[in-house]
Amino acid sequence: MFLMSAGSSDFVSAAWRSEAEESKREENGSLCCCEYVAEDSRQRSHILGCCCDCVDFDLVCTRLVTCRAIDRRNIDGMLIAFQDRLRLPWRGGAKRISPAAVAPAFIVPLMLGLATLNSKTAIVLMLTLVGFTIWGMELAKRTATRTNFFLSWLVFSVFYMIIIFEFQVPLLELAPEENYALMFFSCAALYCLYSTKALSPLNLVSAQYGTTPKDELPGIAEASSGEEQAEAQTTLQMESVLSLDDDEVVDMDSAERSGLMHGQPNICEICRKVTPRRAYHCPVCGTCVKRRDHHSYWLNCCIGERNYVWYIVGLALSEIALLLGANLTLTSICHPFMVVRPLGYPVLLPDDCSEVFEGFDLGISFVVACYALLISVYIAFILSRQAYLWWKGSTLHEYKRASNAAGRNRIWSNWRAILK
């Protein structure tokens, strides 16, 4: 009896300590690795209860079983609840996983695996990939959506290509120095692109930029006092631009870029902040960016003053790594022929690849090499465009703005000439 009472007292004390620790943890606001605070109820939840206490999910299932109409609001509420409850265990609380960031982890290997069936399937999937990418980029640009989908697609594509290049292709005819060169360019490209992403916050114009007092900024208070006056100013500016000729539009844009209007401070019409010269507002980031070139959806950041050089160097190294990896792979699985032999080192190119789909190992290597070539074509287009803009002394944002203004004015001039 004494042992039983002692054991029961130890159990009670342990339970009391556990309850005390739980209450203390709730007071401190700390969470275990599998807990999180739900956005709808603002209460502590567990990742194992992802399908529990979801009223919208219950209503959707009930109406689906009883063959009744499902309300759109219930579907939206169910998707929002699932998105909030899709989490991974993490120190300090479960972290939410974005479905857009997880989807490429399954889409990329599935696409590459299906493309190894035969040549026709590979061509169809590659063309579908190009069309889907163009459609997704245009949709993101049109809606100004900030998404991690393209960044996740880039990360998993690089991950799967490295696996194939390093664990499958070296088993074929590949020299060690060729593999070392491929790894060097790949690691250097990844470092530059990572630096581009890490330095992107330095491009943003802070609210403290320009310490000029309000009295020294004429017209700001009046311009931001009402929406009517702001809309009127925008309308007048558009009408003045439409009434100019093509040469006047180009001259006005070049004068604005060269800073001839130095008497007036640069004020962003959207966020109402004092900005430096050649700083423009990014609708995706929601703020002004210093010397904004464009918003890179593949890196999910803006390319501007502080990370432009890293971006160009990263693209150039990526181009070299992709072309080198594709050439080494294709010359290993296909029948190669020698082009030149500089300094005693043969430079080979693939000749006959008709037998690559006879086995999965050769097929997946061939598909990944074609995928790398497809990406290299896109990067080559970006580098060519950036070289042209560098020669013109302009950024992509400024070039598009001048082109849109000139094109709009040219169309208006043509219609005005016809009506006359």
N, C-alpha and C positions, 0 to 999 in steps of 0.2 A: 504493500500500500504506500509505503514511503517512497519507493522507487517510482510508482505510478504518479503520485502527487508531484514528485520532483520533476518527472518528465513532462507532466501537464503544465507545470509552472514554467518550465523552460520553453515549451511550445507557445504559451500565452505571451511570455516576454519577447520571444522572437517575432510573433505576430504583431505585438505592440510596437517593436522597433521598426518592423517593416512598414506598418501604418504611419509611424512617425516620420520615417524617411520619405514615404510617399507624400505626406502632407507638406513636409519641408521642401521637397522637390517641386511641388505645385506652387508653393509660396515663392520659391526662387524663380519659377518660370522655366526650369530646365526640363528637357525631354530626353527620353531614351532614344536609341537609334531607330526604333520602329514606330515611334509616336510622332504626331504632328497636330497642329491646330487647324481644324476644318474652317474653311472660309464661310460656309453657309451658317453653321451653328456657333462658330467661335469657341468650340469645346475640344478637349483633348480626344484624339481618335487614334486607332491602331491600323496599320496597313493591312492586317489580315481581315479587317471588317470593311473591305472596299465595297462590297455589295450590300452591306447592312444599313438599315435606317435611311434608305433612299426612297422617298415617297414617289418621285417621278418615275423611277425604275419599276416600282411595284405597279403603278398605274399603267405604264406602257405594256408590261407583261400581262396584266389583267385584261386590258383591251385587246391585246394581240390574241390571247387565248379565246376570248369571247367573241372575236371577229367584229369588234366595234371600232369606230373611227378613233384614231390616236391624235390627240391635240399636239400641235407643233411646239407649244410651250413646254409640255412634258418631255418631249424629245430633247429640246435644248437644255432643260434643267438636268436631265439624265446625263447628257454629254459633258456638261459643266462639272457635275459631281464626279464623274469618272475621271475627268482630266485633273481635278483637284486631288483625287485619291490614288492616282497612278504615281507611286513614289518608290524610292529605293532607301533602304536603311542607311543612315548616315549618323556620324557623331554629332550630338546636339539636336537631333530630330531628323525624321525622314525627309529627304529632298524630293521635290516634285520633278517628274520627268515630262518633258514636252513631247507629245505624240509626233510632232513634226521633226523633232531631233532624233527620235528612235526609229522612225519609218525607214530611212536610208540604210540602217543596219541590216534590214531584211530585204529591201528592194534591190540593192546593189549585188549581193551574192546570188539572189534568185535570177536576176537578169543575166549575169555572167554565166551561171550554170545552164540556163536554157539556151543561151547562144552557142554552147558547145555541141548542140545536137547535129546541126548541119549548117552549110553556108547560107542557105535561104533564111533560116531562122535567125542567124547572126545579123544578116543585112536588115531584116525587118525590125529586129530589136534595136539596132543602132540607129536606124532612121526614126523609130518611135522615141528613142531617148533624146534625139536632137529636137524633135517636135515638142516633146513634153518640156524640155528645158526652156525652149524659146517661149512657149505658152506660160510657163510658171514665172519666168523673169518678167514678161510683159504684164502679167497679172499683179505681181508684187510691185512693179513700178507704177502701175495705174492706180493701185489702191494705197501706195506708200506704206506697205506693211513691213514691220520689222520681224523677221522670222529667222530661226536657226536651221531651217530645212536645208538650204544650200550649203551652209557651213558644215552641217553634219554629213551631207552628201560628199563634200570634198574630203572630210576627215576619213570616212569609211572607204572611199575610193582609194585614197592613198594607202590606207591600212591593208586593203586586200591586194593592191598592186605590189606592195612591199613583200607580202607573204608569198606571192607567186614568183616575184623576181628573185627572192632570196632563198626560198626553200624548194622551188620546183625547177627553175631555169638553171641554177648551178649544177644540178644533177646531170644536165646535158653538157654539151661541149662549150664550156665557158672558162676563160683563164682567170686566175685569182686577181691579177692587176685590173682586169676589166670590171670585176665585181667591186673592187676597192674604189675605182673611179666613179662607178654608179652610186655607191653609198656616200661618197664625198659630196657629189653634186646634190643628191637627195637631201642629206642632212643640212647642207648649206641653204638650200631652197626653203626647207621647213623652218629653219631658224629665221630667215629673212621674213617669211610670211607671218611667223609668230610675232616678230618685232613690229611688223606693220599693224597687227591686231593690238598689241600691247601699247603702242604709242598713239593709237587713235584718240584716246581721251584728251591728249595734249592739243589736238586740233580744235577742240570745242572752245567757243568764245564764252568766257565766264561772265557772270553778271557784273563783276567788279571791273571789267575792262573799261578804261576811260574814266578817270576820276574827276572829270569836269563837273562842277556843280550844276544844278538844274537851271540856275539863272543864266549860265553860259551856253545853254543849248536852246536857242530860240525855236519855238514852234513845236516842241515835243509835247508839252502839256496840252496845247490846243489840238494837236493832231490825234492824241490818244484820249481826248475827253469824250468823244462820241463816235459811234460806228458810222453815222451818216457822213461826217466830214471825211473819215478815212475812205469810205466808198466813193465819195465825190472826188477826192484826190486821185484815187486809182482810175476812175473813169476818165478824168481829164488827162492823165498821163497816157492812157491807152489811146485816146483820141488824138493826142499830139503825136504819138508814135505812128499811128495809122496815116496821118496827114503828111508824113515826111516821105522823101524819096529814098531809094535804096542806098545811095551814097551818104545821105544825111543820117540814116539809121546806123550805118557802119561807123561814120565819124562820131556820132553821139556815143556809141558803145565803146569805141576806142578812147574817146576823151574821158569817159567815166572810169575806164580801166587804168588810164595813165595818171589819174588823180588831178585832172584839171579843175575839178570842183573842190579844191582844197579848202575853200572858205566855209563850206557847210560840213558838219559832222556826218559820218555814215551811220544812218539809223535803219535798222531792219524793220520793214513794214509789218512783219508777222510777230516777232517776239519783242519788238520795241527796245532793242538794246543797241548801245553804241558799239559798232564793229570796226575792226581795222579795214584797210583797203583790200579789195578782192576777197572779202569774206562774204559768203552767201549762206542762205538758210537751207538746211536739209530737212525736207518734210518727214523723212523716216526717223532721223535722230531727234527731231523736234527742237533743234537749236542751230545757231550759226556756226559755220566751220571756216577756219582760217585757210584762205586760198583753196577753197573746195574744188576738187577735180570731179569726183563722182562718189556715189555711195556703192560700195562693193557688197553685193548680196552674198557672194561666195565667202567673204570674210566677215560679213555682218558688221561692217564699220565703214566710216567715211575715209576717203583718201584725200589728204590735204597737205598742209605745209610741213608737218613733222614726220609723216610716214610715207611721203611720196617716193623718196629715193629707195627706201626699203622695199616698197611695193614693186618698183621697176626691177630692182636687182633680184628680188624673189621670183618674179615672172621669168626673167632671163635664165636664172639657174634652173627653174622648173622646166623650161623648154629644153635645156640641154639634158637634164636628167630623163625626161620623158622620151626624147628622141634616142638617147643612148640606150635606155632600157628596152625600147621597142625594137631597135636594130639588133641588139644582142640576142633578144628572144627570137626574133624572126630568122636570123641567120643560124640559130641553133636548131630550130625545129623544121626549117625549110632547107632546100638545096641552095647554098649561097654561091656567089661568084665574086671574084676579086675585082675591085675597081681600080685602085692605085695601091702602091706600096711605098709610102714615104718613110724614110729612115729605117727601112727594113721591116716595118710593121704593116701587115696587110689590112686594107679597109674593105670589108665585105658588105654586100647587099643581098637580100633574099631574092631568089629566082623562081623556084617552083614550090608552091605551098598546097599542092592538091591532095596531100596525104595527111593533113593536120587533123581532120575530123575522124580519123580511124580509131583514135584512142582519147580517153578523157584528159590524160596528162598533156598531150600535145594540143588538144582542142582548147583547154582552159588557158594555156600559155598563149596560143594564137589570139584568142578573144581578148585577153588582157592587153596584149601588145597593140591590137587594133583600137582598143579603148584608150590606151595611152596616146596613140597617134591622133585620135579624134580630139582629145583634150589639147594636144600640142597645136593643132590647127587653130583652135579657139584662142589659145594664148598668143600664137603668132599674129592673129588679127588684132588683139589688144595691144601688143607691142608695136605693131606697125602704126596703129592709130595714135598711140602716145608719141611715137617718133615724129609723126606729122604735126601733132599739136606742139611739141617742143620746138620744131622748126618754125612754126607760126608764132611762137611766144605766147600761147594761150593755154587755158585749161579746158577740159572737156565741157564743164558747165558753161563757161563763157562762150565756147564755140557753138554749143547748142542754143544758147540764148540769142546769140547774134544770128544764127541760121533761122531760128523760128521767127525772129522779128523781121528779117529780110524777106523770108518766104511769105509771111502774112502780108507784108506791105506790097510785095510783088503781085499777089493774088488780088488785093484790093485795087492796085493800079490797073491791072488788066480789066477787071469788071468796070472800073470807072471809065476806062477808055472805050469799052464796048457800049456803055450806057450813053456816052456822049455822041 
